[in-house]
Amino acid sequence: MLSSEATTRGIHVSVRAQYVPERSEPGLGWFFAYTVTITNRAAVKAQLVSRHWVITDANEEIEEVDGPGVVGEQPVLAPGESFEYTSACPLPTAFGTMHGSYQMVMGDGETFDAEIAAFTLAEPLAVN
């Protein structure tokens, strides 16, 4: 499950993760990249205003990350538009998971959390 998809109130979030061996030192730290595509399938514009991530490593240590926007932006998406970005996550273990939400503000003023479904971060061969 190196990918995930979820739709909340017309906001579709898909994620693809990959191991980055050239930035990893097994035994010391593992590095993963993930690409997120957010698509507005609703009938009104939507703005992503903040993010909340829950990152769990193989030792069941949990780190929560909150902040404004993503990659320095708070994108506004018209109906049918998508926004894609790539970010990264270092882990102290060869395996982990991420999930979370984006706080969205719709053109009609409605606010809600769009789900980011859980996906796996794993060094190849680390999981049987």
Contact map, one row per residue, 1 for C-alpha under 8 A:
11110000000000000000000000000000000000000000000000000000000000000000000000000000000000000000000000000000000000000000001100000000
11110000000000011100000000000000000000000000000000000000000000000000000000000000000000000000000000000000000000000000001111000000
11111000000001111000000000000000000000000000000000000000000000000000000000000000000000000000000000000000000000000000001100000000
11111100000001110000000000000000000000000000000000000000000000000000000000000000000000000000000000000000000000000001111000000000
00111110000111100000000000000000000000000000000000000000000000000000000000000000000000000000000000000000000000000001100000000000
00011111000111000000000000000000000000000000000000000000000000000000000000000000000000000000000000000000000000000011100000000000
00001111111110000000000000000000000000000000000000000000000000000000000000000000000000000000000000000000000000000110000000000000
00000111111100000000000000000000000000000000000000000000000000000000000000000000000000000000000000000000000000001110000000000000
00000011111000000000000000000000000000000100000000000000000000000000000000000000000000000000000000000000000000000100000000000000
00000011111100000000000000000000000000011100000000000000000000000000000000000000000000000000000000000000000000000000000000000000
00000011111110000000000000000000000001111100000000000000000000000000000000000000000000000000000000000000000000000100000000000000
00001111011111000000000000000000000011111000000000000000000000000000000000000000000000000000000000000000000000000100000000000000
00001110001111100000000000000000000111100000000000000000000000000000000000000000000000000000000000000000000000000111000000000000
00111100000111110000000000000000000111000000000000000000000000000000000000000000000000000000000000000000000000000001000000000000
00111000000011111000000000000000011110000000000000000000000000000000000000000000000000000000000000000000000000000000001000000000
01110000000001111100000000000000011100000000000000000000000000000000000000000000000000000000000000000000000000000000000000000000
01100000000000111110000000000001111000000000000000000000000000000000000000000000000000000000000000000000000000000000001110000000
01000000000000011111000000000001110000000000000000000000000000000000000000000000000000000000000000000000000000000000000011000000
00000000000000001111100000000111100000000000000000000000000000000000000000000000000000000000000000000000000000000000000011110000
00000000000000000111111100000111100000000000000000000000000000000000000000000000000000000000000000000000000000000000000000000000
00000000000000000011111110000110000000000000000000000000000000000000000000000000000000000000000000000000000000000000000000000000
00000000000000000001111100000000000000000000000000000000000000000000000000000000000000000000000000000000000000000000000000000000
00000000000000000001111110000110000000000000000000000000000000000000000000000000000000000000000000000000000000000000000000000000
00000000000000000001111111011110000000000000000000000000000000000000000000000000000000000000000000000000000000000000000000000000
00000000000000000000101111111100000000000000000000000000000000000000000000000000000000000000000000000000000000000000000000000000
00000000000000000000000111111100000000000000000000000000000000000000000000000000000000000000010000000000000000000000000000000000
00000000000000000000000011111000000000000000000000000000000000000000000000000000000000000001100000000000000000000000000000000000
00000000000000000000000111111100000000000000000000000000000000000000000000000000000000000001000000000000000000000000000000000000
00000000000000000000000111111110000000000000000000000000000000000000000000000000000000000111110000000000000000000000000000000000
00000000000000000011101111011111000000000000000000000000000000000000000000000000000000000111110000000000000000000000000000100000
00000000000000000011101100001111100000000000000000000000000000000000000000000000000000011110000000000000000000000000000000000000
00000000000000001111000000000111110000000000000000000000000000000000000000000000000000011110000000000000000000000000000011000000
00000000000000001111000000000011111000000000000000000000000000000000000000000000000001111000000000000000000000000000000000000000
00000000000000111100000000000001111100000000000000000000000000000000000000000000000001111000000000000000000000000000000000000000
00000000000000111000000000000000111110000000000000000000000000000000000000000000000111100000000000000000000000000000000000000000
00000000000011110000000000000000011111000000000000000000000000000000000000000000000111000000000000000000000000000000000000000000
00000000000111100000000000000000001111100000000000000000000000000000000000000000011110000000000000000000000000000000000000000000
00000000001111000000000000000000000111110000000000000000000000000000000000000000011100000000000000000000000000000000000000000000
00000000001110000000000000000000000011111000000000000000000000000000000000001001111000000000000000000000000000000000000000000000
00000000011100000000000000000000000001111100110000000000000000000000000000001111110000000000000000000000000000000000000000000000
00000000011100000000000000000000000000111110000000000000000000000000000000000011100000000000000000000000000000000000000000000000
00000000111000000000000000000000000000011111100000000000000000000000000000000011000000000000000000000000000000000000000000000000
00000000000000000000000000000000000000001111100000000000000000000000000000000010000000000000000000000000000000000000000000000000
00000000000000000000000000000000000000000111110000000000000000000000000000000110000000000000000000000000011100000000000000000000
00000000000000000000000000000000000000010111111000000000000000000000000000011110000000000000000000000000011000000000000000000000
00000000000000000000000000000000000000010001111100000000000000000000000000011110000000000000000000000001111000000000000000000000
00000000000000000000000000000000000000000000111110000000000000000000000001111000000000000000000000000001111000000000000000000000
00000000000000000000000000000000000000000000011111000000000000000000100001110000000000000000000000000111100000000000000000000000
00000000000000000000000000000000000000000000001111100000000000000001100001100000000000000000000000000111100000000000000000000000
00000000000000000000000000000000000000000000000111110000000000000111110001000000000000000000000000000111000000000000000000000000
00000000000000000000000000000000000000000000000011111000000000001111110000000000000000000000000000011110000000000000000000000000
00000000000000000000000000000000000000000000000001111100000000011110000000000000000000000000000000011100000000000000000000000000
00000000000000000000000000000000000000000000000000111110000000011100000000000000000000000000000001111000000000000000000000000000
00000000000000000000000000000000000000000000000000011111000001111000000000000000000000000000000001110000000000000000000000000000
00000000000000000000000000000000000000000000000000001111100001110000000000000000000000000000000111100000000000000000000000000000
00000000000000000000000000000000000000000000000000000111111111100000000000000000000000000000000111000000000000000000000000000000
00000000000000000000000000000000000000000000000000000011111111000000000000000000000000000011101110000000000000000000000000000000
00000000000000000000000000000000000000000000000000000001111110000000000000000000000000000000111100000000000000000000000000000000
00000000000000000000000000000000000000000000000000000001111110000000000000000000000000000000100000000000000000000000000000000000
00000000000000000000000000000000000000000000000000000001111111000000000000000000000000000000000000000000000000000000000000000000
00000000000000000000000000000000000000000000000000000001111111100000000000000000000000000000000000000000000000000000000000000000
00000000000000000000000000000000000000000000000000000111100111110000000000000000000000000000000000000000000000000000000000000000
00000000000000000000000000000000000000000000000000000111000011111000000000000000000000000000000000000000000000000000000000000000
00000000000000000000000000000000000000000000000000011110000001111100000000000000000000000000000000000000000000000000000000000000
00000000000000000000000000000000000000000000000000111100000000111110000000000000000000000000000000000000000000000000000000000000
00000000000000000000000000000000000000000000000001111000000000011111000000000000000000000000000000000000000000000000000000000000
00000000000000000000000000000000000000000000000001110000000000001111110000000000000000000000000000000000000000000000000000000000
00000000000000000000000000000000000000000000000011100000000000000111110101000000000000000000000000000000000000000000000000000000
00000000000000000000000000000000000000000000000111100000000000000011111111100000000000000000000000000000000000000000000000000000
00000000000000000000000000000000000000000000000001100000000000000011111111000000000000000000000000000000000000000000000000000000
00000000000000000000000000000000000000000000000000000000000000000000111110000000000010100000000000000000000000000000000000000000
00000000000000000000000000000000000000000000000000000000000000000001111111000000000000000000000000000000000000000000000000000000
00000000000000000000000000000000000000000000000000000000000000000000111111100000000000000000000000000000000000000000000000000000
00000000000000000000000000000000000000000000001111000000000000000001110111110000000000000000000000000000000000000000000000000000
00000000000000000000000000000000000000000000001110000000000000000000100011111000001000000000000000000000000000000000000000000000
00000000000000000000000000000000000000000000111100000000000000000000000001111100000000000000000000000000000000000000000000000000
00000000000000000000000000000000000000110000111000000000000000000000000000111111111000000000000000000000000000000000000000000000
00000000000000000000000000000000000000010001110000000000000000000000000000011111100000000000000000000000000000000000000000000000
00000000000000000000000000000000000000011111110000000000000000000000000000001111100000000000000000000000000000000000000000000000
00000000000000000000000000000000000000111100000000000000000000000000000000001111110000000000000000000000000000000000000000000000
00000000000000000000000000000000000000111000000000000000000000000000000000001111111000000000000000000000000000000000000000000000
00000000000000000000000000000000000011110000000000000000000000000000000000001001111100000000000000000000000000000000000000000000
00000000000000000000000000000000000011100000000000000000000000000000000000101000111110000000000000000000000000000000000000000000
00000000000000000000000000000000001111000000000000000000000000000000000000000000011111000000000000000000000000000000000000000000
00000000000000000000000000000000001110000000000000000000000000000000001000000000001111100000000000000000000000000000000000000000
00000000000000000000000000000000111100000000000000000000000000000000000000000000000111110000000000000000000000000000000000000000
00000000000000000000000000000000111000000000000000000000000000000000001000000000000011111000000000000000000000000000000000000000
00000000000000000000000000000011110000000000000000000000000000000000000000000000000001111100000000000000000000000000000000000000
00000000000000000000000000000011110000000000000000000000000000000000000000000000000000111110000000000000000000000000000000000000
00000000000000000000000000001111000000000000000000000000000000000000000000000000000000011111000000000000000000000000000000000000
00000000000000000000000000001111000000000000000000000000100000000000000000000000000000001111111100000000000000000000000000000000
00000000000000000000000000111100000000000000000000000000100000000000000000000000000000000111110000000000000000000000000000000000
00000000000000000000000000101100000000000000000000000000111000000000000000000000000000000011111100000000000000000000000000000000
00000000000000000000000001001100000000000000000000000000010000000000000000000000000000000011111100000000000000000000000011100100
00000000000000000000000000000000000000000000000000000000110000000000000000000000000000000010111110000000000000000000000111100110
00000000000000000000000000000000000000000000000000000011110000000000000000000000000000000010111111000000000000000000000111000000
00000000000000000000000000000000000000000000000000000011100000000000000000000000000000000000001111100000000000000000011110000000
00000000000000000000000000000000000000000000000000001111000000000000000000000000000000000000000111110000000000000000011110000000
00000000000000000000000000000000000000000000000000001110000000000000000000000000000000000000000011111000000000000001111000000000
00000000000000000000000000000000000000000000000000111100000000000000000000000000000000000000000001111100000000000011110000000000
00000000000000000000000000000000000000000000000000111000000000000000000000000000000000000000000000111110000000001111000000000000
00000000000000000000000000000000000000000000000111110000000000000000000000000000000000000000000000011111000000001111000000000000
00000000000000000000000000000000000000000000000111100000000000000000000000000000000000000000000000001111100000111100000000000000
00000000000000000000000000000000000000000000011111000000000000000000000000000000000000000000000000000111110000111100000000000000
00000000000000000000000000000000000000000000011110000000000000000000000000000000000000000000000000000011111011110000000000000000
00000000000000000000000000000000000000000001111000000000000000000000000000000000000000000000000000000001111111100000000000000000
00000000000000000000000000000000000000000001111000000000000000000000000000000000000000000000000000000000111111000000000000000000
00000000000000000000000000000000000000000001000000000000000000000000000000000000000000000000000000000000011111000000000000000000
00000000000000000000000000000000000000000000000000000000000000000000000000000000000000000000000000000000111111100000000000000000
00000000000000000000000000000000000000000000000000000000000000000000000000000000000000000000000000000000111111110000000000000000
00000000000000000000000000000000000000000000000000000000000000000000000000000000000000000000000000000011110011111000000000000000
00000000000000000000000000000000000000000000000000000000000000000000000000000000000000000000000000000011100001111100000000000000
00000001000000000000000000000000000000000000000000000000000000000000000000000000000000000000000000001111000000111110000000000000
00000011101110000000000000000000000000000000000000000000000000000000000000000000000000000000000000001111000000011111000000000000
00000111000010000000000000000000000000000000000000000000000000000000000000000000000000000000000000011100000000001111100000000000
00011100000011000000000000000000000000000000000000000000000000000000000000000000000000000000000000111100000000000111110000000000
00011100000000000000000000000000000000000000000000000000000000000000000000000000000000000000000000110000000000000011111000000000
00010000000000000000000000000000000000000000000000000000000000000000000000000000000000000000000011110000000000000001111100000000
11110000000000101000000000000000000000000000000000000000000000000000000000000000000000000000000011100000000000000000111110000000
11100000000000001000000000000000000000000000000000000000000000000000000000000000000000000000001111000000000000000000011111000000
01000000000000001110000000000001000000000000000000000000000000000000000000000000000000000000011111000000000000000000001111100000
01000000000000000110000000000001000000000000000000000000000000000000000000000000000000000000011100000000000000000000000111110110
00000000000000000010000000000100000000000000000000000000000000000000000000000000000000000000011000000000000000000000000011111110
00000000000000000010000000000000000000000000000000000000000000000000000000000000000000000000000000000000000000000000000001111110
00000000000000000000000000000000000000000000000000000000000000000000000000000000000000000000000000000000000000000000000000111111
00000000000000000000000000000000000000000000000000000000000000000000000000000000000000000000011000000000000000000000000001111111
00000000000000000000000000000000000000000000000000000000000000000000000000000000000000000000001000000000000000000000000001111111
00000000000000000000000000000000000000000000000000000000000000000000000000000000000000000000000000000000000000000000000000001111
